[in-house]
Amino acid sequence: MVDEKLLMFQLKRDNWEVIDVMDNWLYVFDHLPRKMRLCVDFKVQGYSNKEIALLLHCSVNCVCNHLLKAKKRLLRGESII
C-alpha cells in the first residue's frame, strides 16, 4: 500500500501522475461527476488549468474547484455521489 501522506504531498504539488499508483483510483475516478472527471483527465494529460477551462467552457476557478474536490475524493478512496 502506498503512503497516503506521500500521495497527498504529490497531489498538492500538482503531480497528477501519482494517481496511477493508488489502489482504487479507477473506481473513484469512474464515480466522479462528468465535468470533474474531464478536468482530472485533462490534467493528467498535461493541460494547464487555463487550457482546461477553455476546453470545458468554464472559468479557471471552476477548474481549480473541480480538481481540489477530485483530489480529496481520490485521497479518501471513496465515491461520493
MODELLER restraints for C-alpha pairs under 7 A, 6 or more apart:
rsr = mdl.restraints
at = mdl.atoms
rsr.add(forms.Gaussian(group=physical.xy_distance, feature=features.Distance(at['CA:2:A'], at['CA:22:A']), mean=6.84, stdev=0.5))
rsr.add(forms.Gaussian(group=physical.xy_distance, feature=features.Distance(at['CA:7:A'], at['CA:18:A']), mean=6.74, stdev=0.5))
rsr.add(forms.Gaussian(group=physical.xy_distance, feature=features.Distance(at['CA:8:A'], at['CA:75:A']), mean=6.93, stdev=0.5))
rsr.add(forms.Gaussian(group=physical.xy_distance, feature=features.Distance(at['CA:10:A'], at['CA:18:A']), mean=6.78, stdev=0.5))
rsr.add(forms.Gaussian(group=physical.xy_distance, feature=features.Distance(at['CA:16:A'], at['CA:43:A']), mean=6.93, stdev=0.5))
rsr.add(forms.Gaussian(group=physical.xy_distance, feature=features.Distance(at['CA:16:A'], at['CA:44:A']), mean=5.41, stdev=0.5))
rsr.add(forms.Gaussian(group=physical.xy_distance, feature=features.Distance(at['CA:17:A'], at['CA:44:A']), mean=6.14, stdev=0.5))
rsr.add(forms.Gaussian(group=physical.xy_distance, feature=features.Distance(at['CA:19:A'], at['CA:25:A']), mean=6.43, stdev=0.5))
rsr.add(forms.Gaussian(group=physical.xy_distance, feature=features.Distance(at['CA:24:A'], at['CA:77:A']), mean=6.48, stdev=0.5))
rsr.add(forms.Gaussian(group=physical.xy_distance, feature=features.Distance(at['CA:25:A'], at['CA:74:A']), mean=6.16, stdev=0.5))
rsr.add(forms.Gaussian(group=physical.xy_distance, feature=features.Distance(at['CA:25:A'], at['CA:77:A']), mean=6.85, stdev=0.5))
rsr.add(forms.Gaussian(group=physical.xy_distance, feature=features.Distance(at['CA:28:A'], at['CA:74:A']), mean=6.27, stdev=0.5))
rsr.add(forms.Gaussian(group=physical.xy_distance, feature=features.Distance(at['CA:28:A'], at['CA:77:A']), mean=6.33, stdev=0.5))
rsr.add(forms.Gaussian(group=physical.xy_distance, feature=features.Distance(at['CA:28:A'], at['CA:78:A']), mean=6.03, stdev=0.5))
rsr.add(forms.Gaussian(group=physical.xy_distance, feature=features.Distance(at['CA:28:A'], at['CA:79:A']), mean=5.36, stdev=0.5))
rsr.add(forms.Gaussian(group=physical.xy_distance, feature=features.Distance(at['CA:29:A'], at['CA:37:A']), mean=6.53, stdev=0.5))
rsr.add(forms.Gaussian(group=physical.xy_distance, feature=features.Distance(at['CA:31:A'], at['CA:79:A']), mean=5.94, stdev=0.5))
rsr.add(forms.Gaussian(group=physical.xy_distance, feature=features.Distance(at['CA:36:A'], at['CA:66:A']), mean=5.13, stdev=0.5))
rsr.add(forms.Gaussian(group=physical.xy_distance, feature=features.Distance(at['CA:36:A'], at['CA:67:A']), mean=6.80, stdev=0.5))
rsr.add(forms.Gaussian(group=physical.xy_distance, feature=features.Distance(at['CA:36:A'], at['CA:70:A']), mean=6.69, stdev=0.5))
rsr.add(forms.Gaussian(group=physical.xy_distance, feature=features.Distance(at['CA:39:A'], at['CA:52:A']), mean=6.61, stdev=0.5))
rsr.add(forms.Gaussian(group=physical.xy_distance, feature=features.Distance(at['CA:39:A'], at['CA:63:A']), mean=6.53, stdev=0.5))
rsr.add(forms.Gaussian(group=physical.xy_distance, feature=features.Distance(at['CA:39:A'], at['CA:66:A']), mean=6.87, stdev=0.5))
rsr.add(forms.Gaussian(group=physical.xy_distance, feature=features.Distance(at['CA:39:A'], at['CA:67:A']), mean=6.55, stdev=0.5))
rsr.add(forms.Gaussian(group=physical.xy_distance, feature=features.Distance(at['CA:40:A'], at['CA:67:A']), mean=6.37, stdev=0.5))
rsr.add(forms.Gaussian(group=physical.xy_distance, feature=features.Distance(at['CA:42:A'], at['CA:52:A']), mean=6.59, stdev=0.5))
rsr.add(forms.Gaussian(group=physical.xy_distance, feature=features.Distance(at['CA:49:A'], at['CA:60:A']), mean=6.00, stdev=0.5))
rsr.add(forms.Gaussian(group=physical.xy_distance, feature=features.Distance(at['CA:49:A'], at['CA:63:A']), mean=6.34, stdev=0.5))
rsr.add(forms.Gaussian(group=physical.xy_distance, feature=features.Distance(at['CA:50:A'], at['CA:60:A']), mean=5.61, stdev=0.5))
rsr.add(forms.Gaussian(group=physical.xy_distance, feature=features.Distance(at['CA:53:A'], at['CA:59:A']), mean=5.46, stdev=0.5))
rsr.add(forms.Gaussian(group=physical.xy_distance, feature=features.Distance(at['CA:53:A'], at['CA:60:A']), mean=5.28, stdev=0.5))
rsr.add(forms.Gaussian(group=physical.xy_distance, feature=features.Distance(at['CA:53:A'], at['CA:63:A']), mean=6.16, stdev=0.5))
rsr.add(forms.Gaussian(group=physical.xy_distance, feature=features.Distance(at['CA:73:A'], at['CA:79:A']), mean=6.73, stdev=0.5))
